[in-house]
Amino acid sequence: MEKADPNLHQLPTAIIATIMTKLDVPSILSLASTCKAFRCCAAHTLSFLPNFHLPDMAPSADLLKPLLPLNNPHLRSLKLDCTRLDDSSLDILIRPSLHELSLRNCTDFSGKLLSQLGNNCKHLRFLYLSSVAEKMGRTIDVLHLEELLSGCTHLETLILMFDVSIFLHQNFALVWALASWKLTSLEIGYISSVMVAELLSPAAGPSQSSNHCSTILPNLQKLCLSVDYITDIMVSTISKCLASLTHLDLRDSPIMEPRMAFDLTNNGLQQINAHGKLKHLCLVRSQEIAPVYFKRVNDLGILLMADKCSAMESICLGGFCQVTDTGYKTILHSCSRLCRLKVFYGTHLTDLVFHDIIATSLSLTHVGLRWCNLLTNLAVARLVSNGELSVLDLRDCRNLGDDALQAISTLAKLRSLLMDGCDISDVGLSYVGKGLMSRSLVSLSLRGCKRLTDRCISSLFDGHTILELRELDLSNLPNLSDAGVLLLAKSRIPISALRLRQCPLIGDTSVMALASMQIDENVWHGSSLRLLDIYNCGGITQLAFRWLKKPYFPRLKWLGVTGSVNRDVVDALARSRPYVHVATRGEELGTDQWDDLDGIYLQDYEEVDELEQWLLGGDNMSDEEMEDGADVADLFE
């Protein structure tokens, strides 16, 4: 092994520190592992770093403590996965200087987390908490919420991605009167419709006053709730009481058909946008638990709603089984500013909706038409007249085939394409590889497209045409084998997320090929994968698990495997790579349970910098320096 360049030790500390402040935390830790000089400078940099973000790993308290020195008065933004943390870590996390805090997977925390934030983080403006106290399985006293809301008087965005019914109900509504008047965005993972009514209805006020609507959350602009039932009363109360609302997102998943009093009807839709400021609307009835729809809403309700929503920019409707082409066409022709449209379970939506879309002034950029089984290739041909489309979700539209892909291939700005369950073939994918969209496509999902074979890989990657692709889902393809994955590995496309779950012909050879994959000559052994899902693949044995250990897959953060097979081997792998999220029960990777899996917003993708490429590909360190940096290096695999 070659000695490190001695000139590195001669660089002025100020220059090194300046460079480090431009990097994210994982890159700083990577740099610290290379030599003593960088390690010392990294320790100093962490003491005044304003942003500390570790989104892809879950550190323990012992490992986190030296990385978050208590003497850093400049820390403004903190984002962590708290899977390995609990209340004993509050002294490390709670900082008076924080303006932004995002803590995921807080299952081992109690309500004390909220109290401590309210008592100590007076300048907090953005707060995201998920899964609080879930593992503890107990309620949280509403006093903890009261201390949070009364203490964080500058809070602008509050996101509570957990079931807030764990709060004891007494005085729950009154507590929200203490919320910051600056609060403009509120998102809640789950709240009952009764609690929503108590929160916003005039009767909830301490004096039963009619001014309650104007004093609770007076400046709220964005409200996102997952509830048990979406009702007329809920929609009407929200529309009347929240005068500044521009963004409304309501989702429910009833376990049975609701009665009239607990359902949404045409009358409720007529109340939407009472103050005329709404720009974004989402009303979805999920079929996750039971096949329940909005049966009391028809075209008339959509017509009444569209009449008040002509300035709408984004509309998402799910589960409206009585709405026909007439209702959907009303939206397209009434909302001239619409740029995002999403429809779930459009059971009566046909090609006629898009027949004359070219005659409208619409410039759609995001379109989702999932579970709309009456759509054919003709509808897609009409839809692509919107040449600005960047996200297209056509999952589970069973009648779409190769002709649809040929039309889609003309979209020069398409970034994300989801075609799960469509009737497409290897020939159809050749249009994707040769089309205009091949230069811009970042995410492609082909899950459950049964006609695809190994040849689909060569159709996509022959000639390296899809150079920007980073996320690929080839799950549930019965004819995809190790030979196809070998072709993928040979393409050298730097994919970061690869899903191959439930492919019976995928086995050990695929894992070995991906582990040996090289993006450039002599570097990036183990590919660029951050996420690999091989859950329930038919040919995976103990041999594959040897290739999932260090030093292979150096960037891996999410791994899906079958836990019931080779249980001891899976447990050993999880212990050897503690900062890889190993999922064994078939759960979807890369999100927590409250995240919106059907979101139509596409994340930004950053190019890997030269530092990270060099670190992952080179061994230009002495044994002594490698040992000095080992403790830090272990943090990021």
N, C-alpha and C positions, 0 to 999 in steps of 0.2 A: 504494500500500500504506500502511495507517495505521501511525502510530507506536505502539510498545508503551506500555502504561499506565505513566507515570513513577512511580506509587505503588508499583509492584512493587519498585523499587530502594530504597524506604524501609522495607520490611518488615524487622524484626529478623532477623538471620541465624539465631538460635536457633529462631525459629518456622518458618522455611523448612526448616531441617535436621530439625526434629521431624516436619514433614509428609513430607519425603522418606524418612525411616526407615520410614514406614508403607507405602511403595510398593515394588513389585518393581523389579528392575534395569532392564528395558526402559522402565518408566514414568519412572524417574529420568533415564535417558538422553534420553527425550523431553522432559522438563522442562528438562534442561540445554541443549537446543538452542534454547530460546526467547529467551534473553537472557543477557547477561554475568553478571548477579547470580546467576541460577539455575545457570549453568555453574560459577561459582566455588564456590557452595555444594554443588553435586553432587560436585565434586572432593574437597571436605572430607568429605562424607558417605561417600563410597566408602572413605575411610581408616579408618572405624570400623564399617562395615556388617557385621553378623554373618552375613548370608545373601547369597550371590551366585549367582543362578540364571539361566542363559541357555539354556533348553532348545531353543529353536526356531531358533537360528542357530549357525554354526560360525566363530568369529572366528579371525583369524590371530594369531600371537604378538605382532606389532607393535601390533595394535589392542587386544589383551588386556592388555598390560603397563601402560598408564596406568589401566586400569579396575580392576586388581588390585594396588594399591600394596603394596610389600613391608612398609611400616610399619603395616600393619593387624593388631594383635595380637588383635583381637576376632573375626576370621573363623572361624566354626564350621561353616558348610555351604557347599559348592561343588558346583554341577552345571553341566556343560558338554558341548557337542558338540565332540569333538577331531579332527574330520575334517582340519583345517588345521594341526594341531599334531604335534610329534614330541618326541624325547628332549631337544632343545635348549630345550624349554619347561618342563622339570621344575622349574627354579628359580622359575618363575612359579606353578606349580600346587601344589607341595609346601609345605605350611605346618604347623608344629608345633601350631598352635592348632586344627586341623581335628578335628571330631567326626563329620562326615558328608561323604562324597565320592562323587560320581556322575560318571563319565567315559565317555561313549559314543563309539563309532567310533574306538578307539585303534589304528587299523591301522598307523600309522607309528611306534608306540612299540615298544621292545624290553623284555626282562625287567627292564631297569634301572628301569622304572616301579615294579615290585613291590618291588625292593630299597630304592629311595629312600623309599617309603611306610613300609616296616618300620623304616628307620633314623631317620626324622624325624617320623613322625606317630604318636607313642606313645599319643595319646588317642583315636585313631580308633575309632568305635563302629559306623559303617555304611559299607560300601564296595561300590560297583557299578562294574565294569569290563567293557566289551564290546569284542570284536574285536581284542584285543591281539595285535600282531605279525602280523596276517593279511596285510598287504601286503608285509611283509618276507619271508614265506614260509620261515621257519626255526624251529627248535625253541628253547625257552627252558630254560635250565639250571634244574634243580629247586632249586638254591641260592637263586635269586631268590624262589621261593615260600617257602623256609625262612626267609629274612630277613623276609619279610612276616609270616608267622605267628608267628615268635619275637619280632618287634618290636612288633606291634600287640596288646598283651596285654589290651586292653579291648574288642576287637572282638566285637560282638554279632550283626551281620548281614554275611555275605560272599556276594556275587553275582558269579560269574565267567562272564559270558555269552560264552564262546568255547570252542573245542575244547581241553581241557586235555591232550589226548594230545600236544600240542606240547611239553609238559614231558618232559625225558628221564626215563624210567621208573625209573631206579635210585634207590632210597630214597624214591620218591614216597609210599608208604604211611607210612613212618616219620616223614616230615616233619609229618604231621598230628597226631602226638603233641604237637607244640609249639603247637598252636592254643589260643587263649584258652579257658579253662574257661567263660567268659561267652558263648561262641558259641551262639546259640539258633537261627539260621537260616542254611542253606547252600543256594545254588542254583548249578548248573553247567550251562552251555550244552550241552556234550557231554563224555561220559566213557565209556570202554569198560566193559563188564560185568566184564572181568578186573581193571581198575583199581579198580572198586568193591569187588570181592571182596578184593583186596589191602589196601584201605584199612580194611575193617571186620572181616575174618576174623581169628581168633586167631593163625593162623600168620604174620601179618604183623608181630607184635610183636617187639621186639628180643631178647626172651628166650623167644620162643615160648610165652609164658605164657597161661593160660586167662583171665587178668584183662584181656586186651587190650580186650575189648568194653566193659568198664566204664571204661577209662582214655581211650579215644579218643572225643572229642566227647561227654562224659558228660551235658551239659545240652541237647543239640540237640533242638529242638522241631519245626523245619520243615526238610524235605529235599526239594528239587526237582531231578531229574536227567533229562537226555535221554541215552539210552544206545543201544547197537547192538541189544541183546536184553534184554528183561525175562525173568528166569529164576526158577525156584523157589528156587535157592540165594541169589540176590540178595535176593528178598523175605524169605526166612527169616532171612538174616543181618541185614538192616536191622531187622526186627521184634524180633529177640532182643537185638541189641547196643545199639540206641538206645532206652533205657528211658523217656526223657521225650518221645518223639515224639508230636506231636498232628496233624501235617500231613505227608502223604506224597504226592508227585507224581512218578510215573515215566512216561516216554514213550519209545517206541522206534519205529524205522522200518527194519525189516530189508529187505535187498535180495533175500532168498530165504526160502523156508520153512525155519524152524529145526528142528534135530533135537531129540529129547526133552530132552537134557541142556541145551539152550540155549533152552528155552521155558518158559512159564508154564502150569501145570496146576492141577487141582483141589487137589492137595496143597499147592501154593504159596499159593493163596488161603486155605487153612485156617490158615496160619501168621500171617496178617496180624493186627495188633493184639494181639500176645502179652502186652503189659503193660496193655491195656485203656484207654489214654489217647487213642487216635486219634479225632480229630474230623473231619478232612478227608482224603479219599482220592481220588486220580486215577491211573488205570491206562489208558493209551491206546496202541494200536498204530496208528500213522499209515499211511495209504495213499499218502503222497506219492511214494515211490520205486517201490513194487511192491504189488500187491493181496494182502497177507499179513495173516492174521487169527490171533487166539488160538483155534486149532482144538481145543486140548486142555482147554478150560474149558467146562463146560456148566452146567445149572441146579443140579446138586448142588454144584458149587464155589461158586456164588453163595449157596446156602443155608448152606453151612458158614461162609462169610465173614460173612453177615448175622447169624448167631447170635452172633458176637463183636463186632459193630459196631452194636449197638442204639442207642448214644449218638451215632452219626455225624450231623454237621450238613451235610456237603457230600460228594457222591459224583459222580465223573465216570468213565465207562466208555466206552472206544472200541475197536472192532474185535473184539467178542465175538460171533462169527457163530453159535455153537452155543447161545447163551442165548436162551430163549424167554420168552413172557409170564409163565410160572411164576416164572422167576428174577427178573424185574424187579418183579413184584407182591410177591415176598418182601421186596425192599428197601423198597418203599413201606409195607408193613404191619409190618415189623420195626423200622424206624428212625423212631421217632415224633418225633424232634427234627430231622429232615431239612428244610432250608430251601432247599438248592441241589441240583439234579439235572441231570446232563448225560449224554447218551448219543450217541455217534458210531457210525455204521454199525450201527444196530440192525436187522439184516436180518430178524429174526423178531419184532420188536416190533410189536404191533397195538393197535387201539383197546381191546381187552379189559383192557389194563394199567390204564387209567384209568376203567374202567366203574363201579367203586364207590369212587373216590378221595374222594368227598364223605363217605363213611362213616369215613374215617381222621381222625386228629387233626392231619394235616399242615398246615403253613402255609408253602407254598412261595413264595419270592420271586424265585428265579432258576431258569429251566428252559431247557435246550437239548436239542433232539431233531433232530440233523442227520443227513441221509442215512438217515432212517427211512421208507422208501418205502411201507410198508404202512399207515401212519397216514392217517386220513381226517378230514374236518371234525368228525365225531362225537367223536373223541378230544379235539380242541381245545375243543369245547363242554363236555366234562366237566372238562378241565383248568382252565378259567377260573373254576371254583368256588372256586379259591384267589384271592380278591380282592386279596391283597397282592402279586401278581406285579408286579415292576418291570423284569425283563429276560426276554425271550422270544425264543429263537433256534430258528426252524423252517426253516432253510435246507435246500434240496434235498429237501424232502418234497413230491414231485411231485404227490401226490393232494390237497393242500390248496388250497382255492379261496375264493370270495367268502363262503361261509357261515362259514368259519373266521374271516375278518376281521370279520364281523358279531358273532361271539361275543367276539372279542378287544376290540372297541370298547367293551365294557362295563367294562373294567379301568380304574379311575380313577387308579391309581398307576403305570401302565406308563411306563417311561422309555426303554427300548430295544426295538425290534422289528426282527427280521431275517427276511425272507420270500424270500430269494433262490431263484429257480428254481421258485417255487410257481405254481399255475395260477390266478392272480388277474387280475381285469380292472379297468377304470376304475370300473365300478359298485361293485366291492368296496372300492376306496379311498375312495369317498364315505362309507362307514361309518366309516372312520378319521377323516375330517375332521369328522364330525358326532358322533362318539362321545365318551364320557367321557374316554378316553385322549388325546384331542386337546389337552387342557389341560396334560398332563404330559409328552408325548412329546418326547424330546430327540434320539434317534437312530433313523433309519429306513433300512433297506436293502432295495431291491427289485431287485437285480441279476439280470438274466437272466429276468425275468418277461415273456415274449415277447408276451403279449396286451395289454400296456399301450401306450397311445398318448399323444399330447399332451394329451388330455382328462384324463389322470390328474393333471396339475398343477392344473387348475381344480377337480377333485374334492377335492384335498388343501387347496388354499389359498383357495378361494372364501370370502370373508368373513373371511379372516385368522384362521381358527379355530386353526391349529397355531402358536401364538405362541412356544412354547418350543423348537421344532425348531432344532437347530444342525448336525447331520450328516445328509446325504442322499446315498444311493448309487443312481443311476439308470443304472448301467453296463449295457452289453450289451442295450439295448432297441432292437430294429431299427426300431420305429415312432415313436421319439421324435425330434423334429426341432427346428430353431431356433425354431419357433413355440411349442413347449412351454417352452423356456428363456426366451423373452421373457415368457411368462406368469409364470414363476418370478421374474424380475427385477422385474416390476410388483408382485408381492406384498409386496415390501419386508421379507421375513422375514430377520433377520440371521444367515443360515447361515454357519458358519465352515469347514465341510468339504463340498465338492461333488464327487462322482465321476461322470463321464460317459464313462468309457473304453469304447472299442469300440462306439460308437453311430454307424452309418454315415451318418445324416442330420444329425448335428451338425457345424456349420461355423463360419466366421468370424463370422457374425451372432450366434451364441451368445456368443462371446468379447467382442464389442463390447457386447452387452447387459449382460453381467455386469460389464464394466469401467465402464460408465456407471451401474450400479445405485446407487440412493440409499436408505438406510434411513430417514433423516429429511430434511426439507427443507433444501437448501443445504449438507448435510454428508455425509460418508462417501462421497465419489465413489470408485467402484471397489469398492463393497460391503465386506462384513466378512470376506471369504474369507481364511482362512489356508492352505487346501489346495484345489487345483483339479487334477483329473485328467482330461485330455482326450486320453489316449494312444490312438492308432489310431482317432481319429474321422475319418470319411470326408471331410468338407468343410473341413478346416483347411489354410490356405495361408499364404504369407508375410504376407498382410495381417493375420492374427490376431496374429502375433508383434509387430507394431507396438503393439498394444493390451495386450501383456503387459509392456511396458517402463514405466519410471517416467514419470509419477507415478501410473499406473493400478495397481490392486490394491496399495495401500500396506501392507496387513498380510500379504501373501502370503509364506509360508515354505516351502511344498511345491508343486511343479508337475510334473505328468506329461505329457510330450509324446512324439511319435514322433521318435526321433533319426535314423533312416535317411532321412527326408525333410527336405529343406532343412537339411542338416547344418551348413552355415556359419551359417545364421540361428540355429539352436539354440545353437551355440557362442557366438555373439555375445551372445545373450540371457543365457547363463550368466555371461559375463564382465561384462555390464552390471549384473547383480543377483547379486553373489557370495554374498550371504547368503540366497538362495533355493535350496533343494535341488531342482535340476532333474534329474528322473529320465527317462531316454530308452529304457530297455530293457524297459519294461512291469512293473517291480517295483512292489509295493504301497507306497503312500506313508504316511508318518507313523510308521513303526516301523523298527527295525533287524532284521537277519535272525534274531536269537535271541529277539526278543520273541514272546510267545504271541499269535498272531493270532486265536486262538479263545477268548480269555479272556472270562469271563462277568461280570467286574467292570466297572462303569461309572464313568468318571471324573467328578469334580465339575466343574461348569461355573460359572464366575464371570461376573457381569455386568461389562460394560465400564464403567469409571468415567468421570466427566465430564471429567477431564483428557484422557484419550485421545481422547474424542469431539471435544473442542475442538481438540486438536492436529491431528487428521487432517482436520478440516473447515474450519479457519480459517486465514487468512493474516495475522494481526494482528501482524506483525513487520516491522521495518525491514530494508532490504537489508543494512545494516551488521551488525545483530544476526543475521540469517540466515547471513551469511558466517562470523561468529564461531562459530556453533553447527554449521557444516557438518560438521566432522570427526566430531563425536559423532553427528550425525543419520545419517550414512552407515552407522553400525553397525546400524541397525534399519530401513533402507530408508525 
